[in-house]
Amino acid sequence: MSFAELPTTYTLRSWTVGWVIRLGSQALFFVLLGRLTGATGRLEYMLVGNSVAVVAMETMFVSATAVTERFQGTFPLLVVSPANMGLVYLGRGLHWPASGLASSFAVLSALSLVFSSPWHWWQVVLALPLLVLVAVSTYCYACLIAALSLRNVKFRTLYPETGALLLTAFCGVNVSTSFWPEPLHWLAQLPLHWLAQLLPLTHGLEAVRHLLNGGAASSVLLQAGLEIGCAALWAGLTLLLFERIVAAGRRDGSLGFS
């Protein structure tokens, strides 16, 4: 069902001209900002960070897909079915990580050519499996946000926007996860760079950077393994939250259109 919906979301022209170029322009802005700072390696750092973050931004659209079920009145029908609601919604929007993966790889490849990046083309190709991993982990995280949006429809725009902002701000997209000043660490009661370790994108992005910079295979595999752990964590939380939402909806009768 999810992939049957993909042709109604994009055509090849709208995806290329209307979406990928838009995302590429956004990534280009930060890359040029990195060049203006004059710091060694900052351009490549921001190029990789913003290109990989494209996946996270696109998977957030699963929230809109979930809320559509409420407005179309199909959510109650799904609830009365014997299927596990969390698994249903994890499969409901799989076209978003797929299209996000294609968008991210296109932006990374294009910007690497434009800025004559130091890595080789085969390194970019080898990064593709890591981008798949990032797509899966951020999608699991996005599905949890979709569950929140499904329960509180009036916040359906706020939740995914906030979720995407957390990833781009704290997962090392433009600055290191240890960048944030001590006052912010104190306000959070825990160092933010430790909190970032539990978010998807952090370790997957680090794995891509290690690969493109010629790092040891062991460091790439370590970061990839940690990203798999994050994906499992958010998938488990998503399944749990969906079950609680369905149970609460059955109790208070809030499983209608809105």
ChimeraX attribute file (.defattr): number of C-alpha atoms within 10 A of each C-alpha:
attribute: neighborCount
match mode: 1-to-1
recipient: residues
	/A:1	10
	/A:2	14
	/A:3	15
	/A:4	9
	/A:5	14
	/A:6	16
	/A:7	11
	/A:8	8
	/A:9	12
	/A:10	14
	/A:11	12
	/A:12	9
	/A:13	10
	/A:14	12
	/A:15	16
	/A:16	14
	/A:17	11
	/A:18	13
	/A:19	14
	/A:20	20
	/A:21	17
	/A:22	14
	/A:23	21
	/A:24	20
	/A:25	14
	/A:26	14
	/A:27	24
	/A:28	20
	/A:29	15
	/A:30	18
	/A:31	24
	/A:32	15
	/A:33	14
	/A:34	20
	/A:35	16
	/A:36	11
	/A:37	10
	/A:38	10
	/A:39	9
	/A:40	10
	/A:41	11
	/A:42	18
	/A:43	22
	/A:44	22
	/A:45	18
	/A:46	24
	/A:47	26
	/A:48	25
	/A:49	27
	/A:50	26
	/A:51	28
	/A:52	29
	/A:53	28
	/A:54	26
	/A:55	28
	/A:56	30
	/A:57	24
	/A:58	24
	/A:59	29
	/A:60	27
	/A:61	22
	/A:62	27
	/A:63	24
	/A:64	17
	/A:65	18
	/A:66	23
	/A:67	22
	/A:68	17
	/A:69	18
	/A:70	18
	/A:71	13
	/A:72	11
	/A:73	14
	/A:74	14
	/A:75	20
	/A:76	17
	/A:77	11
	/A:78	15
	/A:79	17
	/A:80	11
	/A:81	9
	/A:82	7
	/A:83	10
	/A:84	13
	/A:85	22
	/A:86	23
	/A:87	13
	/A:88	13
	/A:89	23
	/A:90	19
	/A:91	14
	/A:92	18
	/A:93	25
	/A:94	20
	/A:95	22
	/A:96	26
	/A:97	29
	/A:98	19
	/A:99	18
	/A:100	27
	/A:101	25
	/A:102	19
	/A:103	24
	/A:104	27
	/A:105	21
	/A:106	19
	/A:107	25
	/A:108	22
	/A:109	17
	/A:110	14
	/A:111	20
	/A:112	20
	/A:113	12
	/A:114	9
	/A:115	13
	/A:116	11
	/A:117	15
	/A:118	11
	/A:119	14
	/A:120	12
	/A:121	13
	/A:122	9
	/A:123	14
	/A:124	16
	/A:125	12
	/A:126	13
	/A:127	18
	/A:128	16
	/A:129	13
	/A:130	24
	/A:131	25
	/A:132	18
	/A:133	22
	/A:134	32
	/A:135	30
	/A:136	28
	/A:137	27
	/A:138	31
	/A:139	32
	/A:140	28
	/A:141	27
	/A:142	30
	/A:143	31
	/A:144	28
	/A:145	26
	/A:146	29
	/A:147	27
	/A:148	22
	/A:149	21
	/A:150	25
	/A:151	21
	/A:152	13
	/A:153	21
	/A:154	11
	/A:155	12
	/A:156	20
	/A:157	13
	/A:158	12
	/A:159	21
	/A:160	25
	/A:161	14
	/A:162	12
	/A:163	17
	/A:164	20
	/A:165	14
	/A:166	13
	/A:167	20
	/A:168	21
	/A:169	15
	/A:170	24
	/A:171	29
	/A:172	24
	/A:173	24
	/A:174	21
	/A:175	16
	/A:176	15
	/A:177	19
	/A:178	16
	/A:179	11
	/A:180	15
	/A:181	10
	/A:182	12
	/A:183	10
	/A:184	12
	/A:185	16
	/A:186	11
	/A:187	10
	/A:188	11
	/A:189	9
	/A:190	11
	/A:191	18
	/A:192	21
	/A:193	18
	/A:194	13
	/A:195	14
	/A:196	20
	/A:197	17
	/A:198	18
	/A:199	21
	/A:200	30
	/A:201	33
	/A:202	28
	/A:203	27
	/A:204	30
	/A:205	27
	/A:206	24
	/A:207	27
	/A:208	27
	/A:209	19
	/A:210	19
	/A:211	21
	/A:212	22
	/A:213	14
	/A:214	12
	/A:215	13
	/A:216	10
	/A:217	11
	/A:218	10
	/A:219	14
	/A:220	21
	/A:221	16
	/A:222	15
	/A:223	20
	/A:224	22
	/A:225	16
	/A:226	18
	/A:227	29
	/A:228	18
	/A:229	16
	/A:230	26
	/A:231	25
	/A:232	16
	/A:233	17
	/A:234	22
	/A:235	24
	/A:236	15
	/A:237	17
	/A:238	26
	/A:239	21
	/A:240	14
	/A:241	19
	/A:242	24
	/A:243	17
	/A:244	13
	/A:245	19
	/A:246	21
	/A:247	13
	/A:248	14
	/A:249	16
	/A:250	14
	/A:251	10
	/A:252	8
	/A:253	10
	/A:254	14
	/A:255	21
	/A:256	15
	/A:257	15
	/A:258	16
